[in-house]
Amino acid sequence: MNIHKFGWFLVSIFIGVGLGLFFYTQYYSLAEGEGPDLSGVLVKPVNQISTQATIALALNATDEHVLPLSEVAVSHIKTPESVRGLYMSSWVMGTKSARDRVIEAAESGDINALVIDIKDATGKLSYTGTDPLIEKYGSYSNRVKDIQDIIKDLHKKGFYVIGRVSVFQDPVAAEYDIDSAVQNPDGTLWQDRNRLTWVDPSSEKHWQYITAIARESYRLGFDEINLDYVRFPTDGKSSDMTFMISGQKPDKSAIITKFFQYMDAEIRQKSGIPMSADVFGLTTTVPDTNDVGIGQNWIALLPYVDALCPMIYPSHYANGSFGYKNPAEYPYEIITKALEGAIAKNKTAGQPLSKIRPWIQDFDMGAKYEVDKVKAQIRAGNDLGITSYLSWDPANRYTPGAYEKIQQKSETPIVEKE
């Protein structure tokens, strides 16, 4: 090899290593930012997902040899009476070291379930499948290459595997079918504050797409489908929202309820797939006829799911809520108030309390959340007979010692209002 060829050889190696490090670091930075709908009432999502979408597409484009998932028989775990789960992003699931970190946290505590992204707010799926309808949308990705094997391993460890699907916040579907998307008055795609686009919740074509995703995911081994972003958009210029299907003055509650009825018929009844849904925390305590302005009415939706999962993060309640100046500092009290509201509504609707499965927080916002504050949320539920919960941390780094089994009703006193 002459000196010139050797020089170009070294240059190519340096370029290759540099690009490899770039995508490696970007991949791990993405793994730190996924999570369920955190828009809540007062705050924005922790990270700008639009950046994630851009890099995700670049990563997917580099893999030219994606093989279809094999059609093999899978087994499922029956829904536990008490579901106690941790959230895991698709990026973390697809990275062994990061995935093992979450599994270790779960195994060290009283955790029997994991909630894993099937389709996040970028609109991309975490796996590559073969459904013809889904293929038309171009939403398959290769974030988790060996998804079936991973789910099998989780089942062997005894974990109930819940697949989270972002429903109406979906840039891929909005771009594919702009007639079904939320638009600006000039016909362009409307964007929320994170520059993400939405599908009109009245689009039955989109309902069919979500159904296809749910059924294929179940065939891959997911034990339950968890629906998130099942609402009308809020976080943007609402005066510009144009709903080509719903109309300009949509009955939001009726539309979202109709979607749930459809999913219940297609997923739970026809396909026998357990289904849960994430809703705003305020849905548990507002008047029974209030849909929080987004179409989510607790009592109306309750009959059509196996569980409703209110995002009752204490940090998401406005200062002064329930009489507490900074709700984040009072996790036991806030969770108690929120769940008391849910319990009352379930009793009014004649629905079992087992359908209440709250999201709790394991992240710092409004206060530092260490072992005592995470445990306080779990105790609050246990003291009311609600032993199921899902915990979320945007970094997927869960607090050691916070998820130990609670043996009996706690003696935690209610702190007086400030």
C-alpha positions in Angstrom: 0.0 0.0 0.0 1.6 3.3 -1.0 1.6 6.3 1.3 -1.2 8.1 -0.5 -3.6 5.2 -0.3 -2.6 4.6 3.3 -3.4 8.2 4.1 -6.8 8.0 2.6 -7.4 4.8 4.5 -6.7 6.5 7.8 -8.9 9.5 6.8 -11.8 7.1 6.1 -11.3 5.4 9.4 -11.4 8.7 11.3 -14.6 9.8 9.4 -16.3 6.5 10.1 -15.4 6.6 13.8 -16.6 10.2 14.0 -19.9 9.5 12.5 -20.3 6.4 14.7 -19.7 8.4 17.8 -22.1 11.1 16.6 -25.0 8.7 16.1 -24.1 6.8 19.3 -24.2 10.0 21.5 -27.4 11.2 19.8 -29.0 7.8 20.3 -28.3 7.9 24.0 -29.4 11.5 24.4 -32.8 10.5 22.8 -33.1 7.6 25.3 -33.3 10.2 28.1 -36.4 12.1 27.0 -39.4 9.9 26.2 -42.5 9.6 28.3 -46.3 9.8 28.5 -48.3 13.0 27.8 -46.8 15.5 30.2 -48.5 18.5 28.8 -50.9 18.2 31.7 -52.6 21.5 32.6 -49.7 23.8 33.3 -46.4 22.6 32.0 -44.8 21.6 28.7 -43.3 18.2 28.0 -39.9 17.9 29.4 -38.1 17.7 26.1 -38.7 19.0 22.6 -39.8 15.9 20.8 -39.4 17.5 17.3 -35.7 17.3 17.7 -36.0 13.6 18.6 -38.1 13.0 15.4 -35.5 14.5 13.2 -32.7 12.5 14.6 -34.8 9.3 14.7 -35.5 9.6 11.0 -31.8 10.0 10.4 -31.0 6.9 12.4 -33.6 4.8 10.7 -32.4 5.9 7.3 -28.9 4.5 8.0 -30.2 0.9 8.4 -30.8 -0.5 4.9 -31.2 -4.1 5.9 -34.3 -4.2 8.2 -35.8 -7.7 8.3 -39.5 -8.2 8.8 -40.5 -9.7 12.2 -41.2 -13.4 12.1 -44.7 -14.6 12.5 -44.2 -16.9 15.5 -46.6 -18.1 18.3 -46.5 -15.9 21.3 -47.8 -16.2 24.8 -49.3 -13.5 27.0 -49.4 -12.8 30.7 -52.9 -12.3 32.3 -53.5 -8.9 33.7 -52.4 -8.9 37.3 -55.0 -7.9 39.9 -52.6 -5.1 41.0 -50.5 -3.6 38.1 -47.3 -1.9 39.4 -45.2 -0.7 36.5 -42.3 1.5 35.3 -42.2 3.3 32.0 -39.5 2.5 29.4 -39.0 4.5 26.2 -38.5 2.6 22.9 -34.9 4.0 22.8 -34.1 2.5 26.2 -35.8 -0.8 25.3 -33.6 -1.0 22.1 -30.4 -0.4 24.1 -29.4 -3.4 26.2 -27.4 -1.6 28.9 -30.1 1.0 29.4 -32.9 -1.6 29.2 -31.1 -3.7 31.8 -30.9 -0.7 34.1 -34.7 -0.4 34.1 -35.2 -4.1 34.5 -32.8 -4.1 37.5 -34.8 -1.3 39.1 -38.0 -3.2 38.6 -36.6 -6.5 39.9 -35.3 -4.8 43.0 -38.7 -3.5 43.9 -42.3 -4.6 44.0 -42.8 -4.1 40.2 -44.6 -6.6 38.0 -45.2 -4.6 34.8 -43.3 -2.4 32.2 -44.9 0.2 30.0 -43.0 0.4 26.7 -43.5 2.7 23.7 -45.0 1.1 20.6 -45.7 4.5 19.0 -44.5 7.7 20.6 -45.4 11.3 19.9 -43.1 11.4 16.9 -45.5 9.0 15.1 -42.8 6.4 14.5 -43.3 2.8 15.6 -40.5 1.2 17.7 -40.3 -1.9 15.5 -40.5 -3.0 11.9 -43.6 -5.0 11.0 -45.5 -6.3 8.0 -49.0 -5.0 8.2 -50.0 -3.6 4.8 -52.0 -0.7 6.2 -49.2 0.4 8.5 -46.7 0.1 5.7 -48.6 2.7 3.7 -48.0 5.3 6.5 -44.3 4.7 6.6 -44.3 4.7 10.4 -42.2 1.5 10.9 -38.7 2.1 12.4 -36.0 -0.1 13.7 -35.5 1.2 17.2 -36.0 -2.2 18.8 -34.5 -4.8 16.4 -35.3 -7.9 18.4 -38.5 -6.9 20.0 -40.1 -10.3 20.1 -37.1 -11.9 21.9 -37.0 -9.0 24.4 -40.7 -9.4 25.2 -40.2 -13.1 25.6 -37.4 -12.5 28.1 -39.5 -10.0 30.0 -42.3 -12.6 30.2 -39.8 -15.2 31.6 -39.0 -12.7 34.3 -42.7 -12.4 35.1 -43.3 -8.9 33.7 -46.7 -7.9 32.3 -45.7 -5.9 29.2 -47.9 -2.9 28.3 -47.4 -1.2 24.9 -48.0 2.6 24.9 -49.5 4.1 21.7 -49.7 7.9 21.2 -53.0 8.2 19.3 -53.9 11.7 18.0 -50.5 13.5 18.4 -49.0 11.8 15.3 -46.8 13.7 12.8 -46.4 10.7 10.5 -50.1 10.1 10.1 -50.9 13.8 9.8 -48.3 14.2 7.0 -49.5 11.0 5.2 -53.2 12.0 5.3 -53.4 15.8 5.6 -57.2 15.7 5.0 -57.5 13.9 8.4 -55.1 16.2 10.2 -55.7 19.3 12.2 -55.0 22.2 9.9 -54.4 25.9 9.9 -56.9 28.1 8.1 -54.7 28.2 5.0 -54.7 24.4 4.7 -51.2 23.8 6.2 -50.6 21.4 9.1 -51.3 23.0 12.5 -48.5 22.5 15.0 -48.5 22.6 18.8 -45.9 24.4 20.8 -43.4 21.5 20.3 -44.0 21.8 16.5 -45.7 18.5 16.4 -48.8 17.8 14.3 -52.1 16.2 15.2 -54.8 14.1 13.6 -58.4 15.1 13.9 -59.9 12.8 16.6 -63.0 12.3 14.3 -60.9 10.6 11.6 -62.3 7.0 11.5 -59.5 6.2 9.0 -57.0 7.0 11.8 -59.0 4.8 14.2 -58.5 1.9 11.8 -54.8 2.7 11.7 -54.5 2.6 15.5 -56.5 -0.6 15.6 -54.0 -2.2 13.1 -51.1 -1.1 15.3 -52.7 -2.5 18.4 -53.5 -5.9 16.9 -50.0 -6.3 15.4 -48.4 -5.3 18.7 -50.4 -7.9 20.5 -49.3 -10.5 18.0 -45.7 -9.5 18.8 -46.2 -10.3 22.5 -47.4 -7.1 24.2 -50.0 -8.0 26.8 -52.0 -4.8 26.9 -52.4 -1.7 24.7 -52.2 1.7 26.5 -53.6 4.6 24.6 -52.1 8.1 25.2 -52.9 11.5 23.7 -56.5 10.4 23.3 -57.8 14.0 23.3 -58.1 17.1 21.3 -54.9 19.2 21.1 -54.4 22.2 23.5 -50.8 23.3 23.5 -50.7 25.8 20.7 -52.7 28.6 19.0 -56.2 27.2 19.4 -57.8 29.9 17.3 -56.0 28.5 14.2 -57.1 24.9 14.7 -59.2 23.8 11.8 -61.0 20.4 12.0 -62.0 19.3 8.6 -63.9 16.3 9.9 -65.0 17.3 13.4 -66.2 20.8 12.4 -65.3 24.1 14.0 -67.4 23.6 17.1 -66.9 19.9 17.8 -68.6 18.1 20.6 -65.2 17.0 22.0 -66.5 14.7 24.7 -68.9 12.9 22.3 -66.1 12.4 19.7 -63.6 11.1 22.1 -66.2 8.8 23.7 -67.1 7.5 20.2 -63.5 6.7 19.6 -63.3 4.7 22.9 -66.5 2.8 21.9 -64.9 1.9 18.6 -61.6 0.8 20.2 -63.5 -1.2 22.8 -65.5 -3.0 20.1 -62.5 -3.7 17.9 -59.7 -4.3 20.5 -61.3 -5.5 23.7 -64.4 -7.3 22.4 -63.4 -8.6 19.0 -59.7 -9.2 19.5 -59.7 -9.9 23.3 -56.8 -7.5 23.9 -56.7 -5.7 27.3 -56.8 -1.9 26.9 -56.0 1.1 29.1 -55.9 4.8 28.5 -54.0 7.8 29.9 -56.1 10.8 30.9 -55.4 14.2 32.5 -55.2 14.2 36.2 -58.0 16.8 36.5 -60.5 14.3 35.1 -60.8 12.7 38.5 -61.9 15.8 40.4 -63.8 18.1 38.0 -67.6 17.9 37.9 -68.9 14.7 36.3 -70.0 16.5 33.1 -66.7 18.4 32.6 -64.4 17.1 29.8 -61.5 19.4 30.8 -61.8 21.1 27.4 -60.2 18.2 25.6 -62.9 15.6 25.3 -61.9 13.4 28.3 -64.8 12.7 30.7 -63.9 10.1 33.3 -67.4 8.6 33.7 -68.1 8.5 30.0 -64.8 6.7 29.1 -64.7 4.3 32.0 -66.9 1.5 30.6 -64.8 1.1 27.5 -61.4 0.3 29.1 -59.9 -2.2 31.5 -58.2 0.7 33.3 -58.1 4.5 33.2 -54.7 5.9 34.1 -54.9 9.5 35.3 -51.7 11.5 35.2 -51.9 12.8 38.8 -48.4 14.0 39.1 -48.4 16.4 42.1 -46.2 18.8 40.2 -48.8 19.2 37.5 -51.4 20.8 39.8 -51.6 24.5 40.0 -50.3 26.3 43.0 -53.2 26.5 45.5 -54.8 23.3 44.3 -56.7 21.6 47.1 -55.4 24.4 49.3 -51.7 23.6 49.0 -49.4 26.4 47.9 -47.0 24.1 46.1 -48.7 20.8 45.5 -45.4 19.1 44.4 -44.3 19.3 48.1 -47.3 17.3 49.2 -47.4 14.1 47.2 -49.4 12.0 49.7 -52.1 14.7 50.1 -52.4 15.4 46.4 -52.6 11.8 45.3 -55.1 11.2 48.1 -57.4 14.0 46.8 -57.1 12.9 43.2 -57.8 9.3 43.9 -60.7 10.1 46.2 -62.3 11.9 43.3 -61.7 8.9 41.0 -63.1 6.5 43.5 -66.3 8.6 43.9 -66.8 8.7 40.1 -66.3 4.9 39.8 -68.9 4.3 42.4 -71.3 6.7 40.7 -70.7 4.9 37.4 -71.0 1.5 39.0 -67.5 0.5 37.8 -64.9 -1.4 39.9 -62.1 0.4 41.6 -59.7 -2.0 39.9 -60.1 0.2 36.8 -58.2 3.0 38.5 -54.5 2.8 37.7 -52.8 6.2 38.3 -49.5 7.5 36.9 -47.2 8.8 39.6 -44.1 10.8 39.3 -40.4 9.9 39.9 -38.9 13.1 38.5 -38.0 16.4 40.0 -40.4 19.2 39.1 -41.7 21.7 41.7 -39.8 19.7 44.4 -37.0 17.2 44.6 -38.5 13.7 44.4 -36.4 11.2 46.4 -37.5 8.0 48.1 -39.9 9.5 50.6 -41.9 11.5 48.0 -42.2 8.6 45.6 -43.2 6.2 48.4 -45.7 8.7 49.7 -47.6 8.5 46.4 -47.8 4.7 46.5 -48.9 4.8 50.1 -51.7 7.2 49.3 -53.1 4.8 46.8 -52.7 1.8 49.1 -54.4 3.6 51.9 -57.4 4.1 49.7 -57.4 0.5 48.3 -55.8 1.5 45.0 -52.7 -0.7 44.7 -52.1 -0.3 41.0 -49.9 2.4 39.7 -47.5 3.3 36.9 -44.4 5.4 37.5 -42.7 7.7 35.0 -39.3 9.3 34.9 -38.2 11.0 31.6 -34.7 9.6 32.0 -36.0 6.1 32.9 -33.8 6.2 36.0 -36.0 5.2 38.9 -35.3 6.0 42.5 -33.6 3.0 44.3 -35.6 1.9 47.4 -38.8 3.7 46.4 -40.7 0.7 45.1 -40.5 -1.7 48.0 -43.6 -3.7 48.9 -46.0 -1.9 51.3 -47.2 -4.4 53.8 -50.1 -2.6 55.5 -52.0 0.6 55.7 -49.6 3.5 56.5 -49.8 5.9 59.4 -48.9 8.8 57.1 -50.8 11.8 58.4 -52.4 14.3 56.1 -50.5 17.6 56.3 -52.7 20.6 57.0 -53.2 23.0 54.1 -50.8 26.0 54.0 
